[in-house]
Amino acid sequence: METEPSNGLARAIDRVRGQRAVVWAVITSTFFIGFGGGVVYPILPNLGAVLGISPWLVGAILSANRFSRLVANAPAGGLVDRVGTRTPFVVGMVVQAVATGTYVVAMVAPFPEAWFMVARVGWGVGSALVFATAYTIAADVSDGGSRGANMGLIRGGVLFGFPTGVVIGGIVSEVAGTVTAFSVATAFAALASVVAYWAVPETHVEGERSQSVKPWDVNTSLPALTVGTVNFAVFFVYIGAFFAVLVLFLDQAQLRVFGFDAQGSSGIFMGITVVAAGVSMYTSGAISDRRQSRVPTLLVFLVATSLGFLLLAAVESLPVLVVACLLIGAGQGGTSGPLMALLGDLVPDAEMGRAVGTNNVLGDLGGGFGPIVTLPLVETAGFDPIFVACAALPLLAGGLLLAGVRRETGQFVPRVES
């Protein structure tokens, strides 16, 4: 006869297995759907001349998803807290799949620029729903001992889907044509939608819906604003500064690899940062779980980001540049898991969707305004002052993190259970 403790252990094991199944379903869906976000990048710039689209319009099309997502992030978070995670997650996946399929339509229909613009705007709205729900699902099915690792895993799925789409888009379009590349991306997006529909359960709202939550409500609590500000700083220096000026920096410094020019070399160094970020995402989250405290891990990776930009300001050789890229990538990825886990630790479950929306809004603002600020300043002040300023920003964010956490919890380094 089984004893009560053994029954309790069996239930605990089943619960952990169920949590892992949900997390891996979310990871699989976000990875495959990410193809559609990246596949357009190596194709559309070259199609500008063929389709008669001006370079300015090509840039507007490529950026349209970010601006539509910026508008949709907060309402998406409110919607999650109102109706739950499953429906917005599946709908977001389907919207992104349809948007990816619209690329194919754009290749054969009149006014292709209009179709591409509609696709990118739709993609941004769909991704806002997916991002708001993915992190909320991870928070819902995790506890203090697994939240950091799960957040890092889901962030990794989101991260690696995009560059994989870039690679697939470039290779398949070269070998089999542009329409085939877009069709392959659409097929993967449809697969992601099917996985989401069949494998992702409702995790956030039980029983009656939270009708009191309005879709336009925004979480402006201290934890949401503190975590969002750190996210702003990280995205500003990584996407907004590093990615925006790297090709110009390599051109001026005459740093090249494998015989490529500045453009090809910048892609390789960006890839180094992405790999470093992917490795550090899961490991940093798992470390914060084991230590039962997020703040020390976050500070370590914020300092790593700062050191990477200081090395950029002193770069004189390729080995130093590689180390700088590794530090910047590891710093960016290493903050992702613990930062979202900290948000889940500090925000009530019923408000997590809106808190994630606030965090995503601030992150998109950082990534969006970074190039607007850094590119003109590079022309007037040069690279070194920009890199030094980017080194200071993560440290400032770390100080704000400590202040916000201290104000919220009464401790600079609170434990997860507190």
Secondary structure as the mmCIF struct_conf table of DSSP 4:
data_model
#
loop_
_struct_conf.conf_type_id
_struct_conf.id
_struct_conf.beg_label_comp_id
_struct_conf.beg_label_asym_id
_struct_conf.beg_label_seq_id
_struct_conf.end_label_comp_id
_struct_conf.end_label_asym_id
_struct_conf.end_label_seq_id
HELX_RH_AL_P HELX_RH_AL_P1 GLU A 4 VAL A 39
TURN_TY1_P TURN_TY1_P1 VAL A 40 ILE A 43
HELX_RH_AL_P HELX_RH_AL_P2 LEU A 44 LEU A 51
TURN_TY1_P TURN_TY1_P2 GLY A 52 GLY A 52
HELX_RH_AL_P HELX_RH_AL_P3 PRO A 55 VAL A 83
BEND BEND1 THR A 85 THR A 85
HELX_RH_AL_P HELX_RH_AL_P4 ARG A 86 VAL A 108
BEND BEND2 ALA A 109 PHE A 111
HELX_RH_AL_P HELX_RH_AL_P5 PRO A 112 ASP A 140
TURN_TY1_P TURN_TY1_P3 VAL A 141 VAL A 141
TURN_TY1_P TURN_TY1_P4 GLY A 144 SER A 146
HELX_RH_AL_P HELX_RH_AL_P6 ARG A 147 ALA A 176
HELX_RH_AL_P HELX_RH_AL_P7 THR A 178 ALA A 199
BEND BEND3 HIS A 204 HIS A 204
BEND BEND4 GLY A 207 GLU A 208
TURN_TY1_P TURN_TY1_P5 GLN A 211 SER A 212
TURN_TY1_P TURN_TY1_P6 PRO A 215 TRP A 216
HELX_RH_AL_P HELX_RH_AL_P8 LEU A 222 PHE A 235
HELX_RH_PI_P HELX_RH_PI_P1 PHE A 236 PHE A 242
HELX_RH_AL_P HELX_RH_AL_P9 PHE A 243 ALA A 253
TURN_TY1_P TURN_TY1_P7 GLN A 254 GLN A 254
BEND BEND5 VAL A 257 VAL A 257
TURN_TY1_P TURN_TY1_P8 PHE A 258 GLY A 259
HELX_RH_AL_P HELX_RH_AL_P10 ALA A 262 ARG A 291
TURN_TY1_P TURN_TY1_P9 GLN A 292 GLN A 292
BEND BEND6 ARG A 294 ARG A 294
HELX_RH_AL_P HELX_RH_AL_P11 VAL A 295 ALA A 313
TURN_TY1_P TURN_TY1_P10 ALA A 314 ALA A 314
BEND BEND7 SER A 317 SER A 317
HELX_RH_AL_P HELX_RH_AL_P12 LEU A 318 LEU A 346
BEND BEND8 VAL A 347 VAL A 347
HELX_RH_3T_P HELX_RH_3T_P1 ASP A 349 GLU A 351
HELX_RH_AL_P HELX_RH_AL_P13 MET A 352 ALA A 381
HELX_RH_AL_P HELX_RH_AL_P14 PHE A 383 THR A 409
BEND BEND9 GLY A 410 GLY A 410
BEND BEND10 PHE A 412 VAL A 413
TURN_TY1_P TURN_TY1_P11 VAL A 416 GLU A 417
#
